[in-house]
Amino acid sequence: MKIILTTTEPNITAEIDPRFGRGTHFIIVDTDTLEWEAHANPGVNASGGAGVQAAQFASEQGVQAAISGGFGPNAYDSLNAAGITMYLCGTCRTAQEAVERFKAGELEQPAAPGGGGRGRRR
């Protein structure tokens, strides 16, 4: 399975960025092989619609799941529309830890948009 995570740096050992739409980087991981690749978030500096742009990027990458600290309303709706299942990283600190907890079935799905999805981090 191919999943996408938001991170603060372009590395699998980087901390999870709590914002999906405005997260600085994406790590895409194949959970079967654990191969990964890093990408800068193309919408991180968008004046609006960052969540939609991030969801569109995830969809273009062919991922089936997204992991972040939170999903704002636009990202939540766009990911749902694309058929991408969302998971909250919870207490995970790094992308690597989040992948391990995802594979173990320990991450929760958000019931609604919220958390980390609003505004830019300063």
C-alpha positions, -999 to +999 in steps of 0.1 A: +000+000+000+012+035-008+007+061+019+016+098+023+027+116+055+034+152+063+068+159+078+089+189+088+119+177+068+124+156+037+133+124+055+116+093+069+131+101+104+117+136+104+090+148+128+054+146+117+041+180+106+007+185+123-008+202+093-018+184+061-024+212+037+004+234+050+029+207+060+063+215+046+071+181+032+054+149+021+069+114+025+054+088+003+060+052+016+053+018+001+042-001+032+051-034+017+087-026+008+093+004+031+108+023+002+101+060+005+105+093-014+103+129-002+086+158-019+082+195-010+045+204-005+037+223-037+009+242-020+026+251+013+027+288+004-006+291-014-027+321-004-057+298-002-067+262-010-036+246+004-056+216+017-072+211-017-038+213-035-022+189-010-050+164-015-047+167-053-010+160-050-017+130-028-042+117-054-018+122-083+008+101-064-017+072-062-017+069-024-044+051-006-040+066+028-028+099+044-013+104+079-010+138+095-016+156+128-049+170+114-069+176+083-086+210+078-120+210+062-108+215+026-082+187+028-107+164+046-134+169+020-109+166-009-092+135+004-126+119+010-137+127-025-104+111-038-110+079-018-079+085+003-084+072+039-071+096+066-053+087+098-042+108+127-006+104+139-016+108+175+015+106+197+038+096+169+068+118+166+084+107+134+072+095+100+090+062+106+071+057+139+038+066+122+044+040+095+051+013+121+020+022+140-001+023+108+011-011+098+002-024+133-033-009+130-028+015+158-037+049+142-072+064+144-092+079+116-106+114+121-144+115+125-145+151+112-121+178+099-100+196+125-067+198+144-037+213+128-054+222+096-061+259+101-036+286+093+001+288+089+027+279+115+048+310+123 
